[in-house]
Amino acid sequence: MATTILVQLPVTGAVGTDDDFDLRAHLERELNLALLTEEAGECDRGEIDGGWMRIRLVQIVDPAQTLAIVKDVLARAHLLHRAVIALETCRDTDTDDVDREILWPVQPAAAVGLA
């Protein structure tokens, strides 16, 4: 099974602003550096669409370790309070069948939206 972590942050409007794009690029660099340093994964790609910035993290070996690193990077950028972080697990037999679990914020799943 392939495991990824999806980091989401709201943006201004449907496709964000130049500042949102710059923030996404900055976060991709910071997350990638932190993850590679700890051998805890790497950034795959990011996008902005539908009012959300999404950064996908791949090559996850230990989701708990990766989550701690992601939360640290977001906290240092003063963005953790706005973030939704989800663990996605794809079945090897059907890559369209994705199990998704909200890791942050810690709340009942029904209370957190994931676009």
Contacts in CASP RR format, 6 or more apart in sequence:
PFRMAT RR
TARGET T0000
AUTHOR 0000-0000-0000
METHOD contacts of the structure
MODEL  1
MATTILVQLPVTGAVGTDDDFDLRAHLERELNLALLTEEAGECDRGEIDG
GWMRIRLVQIVDPAQTLAIVKDVLARAHLLHRAVIALETCRDTDTDDVDR
EILWPVQPAAAVGLA
1 89 0 8 1.000
1 90 0 8 1.000
1 91 0 8 1.000
1 92 0 8 1.000
2 58 0 8 1.000
2 89 0 8 1.000
2 90 0 8 1.000
2 92 0 8 1.000
2 95 0 8 1.000
3 60 0 8 1.000
3 63 0 8 1.000
3 87 0 8 1.000
3 88 0 8 1.000
3 89 0 8 1.000
3 90 0 8 1.000
4 44 0 8 1.000
4 56 0 8 1.000
4 57 0 8 1.000
4 58 0 8 1.000
4 60 0 8 1.000
4 87 0 8 1.000
4 88 0 8 1.000
4 90 0 8 1.000
5 56 0 8 1.000
5 57 0 8 1.000
5 60 0 8 1.000
5 63 0 8 1.000
5 66 0 8 1.000
5 67 0 8 1.000
5 70 0 8 1.000
5 85 0 8 1.000
5 86 0 8 1.000
5 87 0 8 1.000
5 88 0 8 1.000
5 103 0 8 1.000
6 54 0 8 1.000
6 55 0 8 1.000
6 56 0 8 1.000
6 57 0 8 1.000
6 85 0 8 1.000
6 86 0 8 1.000
6 88 0 8 1.000
6 114 0 8 1.000
7 27 0 8 1.000
7 31 0 8 1.000
7 54 0 8 1.000
7 55 0 8 1.000
7 56 0 8 1.000
7 57 0 8 1.000
7 70 0 8 1.000
7 74 0 8 1.000
7 83 0 8 1.000
7 84 0 8 1.000
7 85 0 8 1.000
8 52 0 8 1.000
8 53 0 8 1.000
8 54 0 8 1.000
8 55 0 8 1.000
8 83 0 8 1.000
8 84 0 8 1.000
8 85 0 8 1.000
8 86 0 8 1.000
8 114 0 8 1.000
8 115 0 8 1.000
9 23 0 8 1.000
9 52 0 8 1.000
9 53 0 8 1.000
9 79 0 8 1.000
9 82 0 8 1.000
9 83 0 8 1.000
9 84 0 8 1.000
10 51 0 8 1.000
10 52 0 8 1.000
10 53 0 8 1.000
10 82 0 8 1.000
11 17 0 8 1.000
11 20 0 8 1.000
11 48 0 8 1.000
11 51 0 8 1.000
11 52 0 8 1.000
11 53 0 8 1.000
12 19 0 8 1.000
12 20 0 8 1.000
12 51 0 8 1.000
13 50 0 8 1.000
13 51 0 8 1.000
14 49 0 8 1.000
14 50 0 8 1.000
14 51 0 8 1.000
15 48 0 8 1.000
15 49 0 8 1.000
15 50 0 8 1.000
15 51 0 8 1.000
16 48 0 8 1.000
16 51 0 8 1.000
16 53 0 8 1.000
20 48 0 8 1.000
20 53 0 8 1.000
21 48 0 8 1.000
23 53 0 8 1.000
24 46 0 8 1.000
24 48 0 8 1.000
24 53 0 8 1.000
24 55 0 8 1.000
26 77 0 8 1.000
27 53 0 8 1.000
27 55 0 8 1.000
27 73 0 8 1.000
27 74 0 8 1.000
27 77 0 8 1.000
27 79 0 8 1.000
28 43 0 8 1.000
28 46 0 8 1.000
28 55 0 8 1.000
30 73 0 8 1.000
30 77 0 8 1.000
31 43 0 8 1.000
31 55 0 8 1.000
31 57 0 8 1.000
31 69 0 8 1.000
31 70 0 8 1.000
31 73 0 8 1.000
32 42 0 8 1.000
32 43 0 8 1.000
34 40 0 8 1.000
34 69 0 8 1.000
34 72 0 8 1.000
34 73 0 8 1.000
35 41 0 8 1.000
35 42 0 8 1.000
35 43 0 8 1.000
35 57 0 8 1.000
35 66 0 8 1.000
35 69 0 8 1.000
36 42 0 8 1.000
38 65 0 8 1.000
38 69 0 8 1.000
39 61 0 8 1.000
40 60 0 8 1.000
40 61 0 8 1.000
40 62 0 8 1.000
40 65 0 8 1.000
40 66 0 8 1.000
40 69 0 8 1.000
41 57 0 8 1.000
41 58 0 8 1.000
41 59 0 8 1.000
41 60 0 8 1.000
41 61 0 8 1.000
41 66 0 8 1.000
42 57 0 8 1.000
42 58 0 8 1.000
42 59 0 8 1.000
43 55 0 8 1.000
43 56 0 8 1.000
43 57 0 8 1.000
43 58 0 8 1.000
44 56 0 8 1.000
44 57 0 8 1.000
44 58 0 8 1.000
45 55 0 8 1.000
45 56 0 8 1.000
46 53 0 8 1.000
46 54 0 8 1.000
46 55 0 8 1.000
46 56 0 8 1.000
47 53 0 8 1.000
47 54 0 8 1.000
48 54 0 8 1.000
50 115 0 8 1.000
51 115 0 8 1.000
52 115 0 8 1.000
54 115 0 8 1.000
57 66 0 8 1.000
57 70 0 8 1.000
60 66 0 8 1.000
63 87 0 8 1.000
63 103 0 8 1.000
67 85 0 8 1.000
67 87 0 8 1.000
67 103 0 8 1.000
67 104 0 8 1.000
70 85 0 8 1.000
71 80 0 8 1.000
71 85 0 8 1.000
71 104 0 8 1.000
74 80 0 8 1.000
74 83 0 8 1.000
80 104 0 8 1.000
83 104 0 8 1.000
83 105 0 8 1.000
84 102 0 8 1.000
84 104 0 8 1.000
84 105 0 8 1.000
84 112 0 8 1.000
84 113 0 8 1.000
84 114 0 8 1.000
85 102 0 8 1.000
85 103 0 8 1.000
85 104 0 8 1.000
86 100 0 8 1.000
86 101 0 8 1.000
86 102 0 8 1.000
86 103 0 8 1.000
86 114 0 8 1.000
87 100 0 8 1.000
87 101 0 8 1.000
87 103 0 8 1.000
88 98 0 8 1.000
88 99 0 8 1.000
88 100 0 8 1.000
89 98 0 8 1.000
89 99 0 8 1.000
89 100 0 8 1.000
89 101 0 8 1.000
90 97 0 8 1.000
90 98 0 8 1.000
90 99 0 8 1.000
91 97 0 8 1.000
91 99 0 8 1.000
100 114 0 8 1.000
101 109 0 8 1.000
102 109 0 8 1.000
102 112 0 8 1.000
102 113 0 8 1.000
102 114 0 8 1.000
105 112 0 8 1.000
END
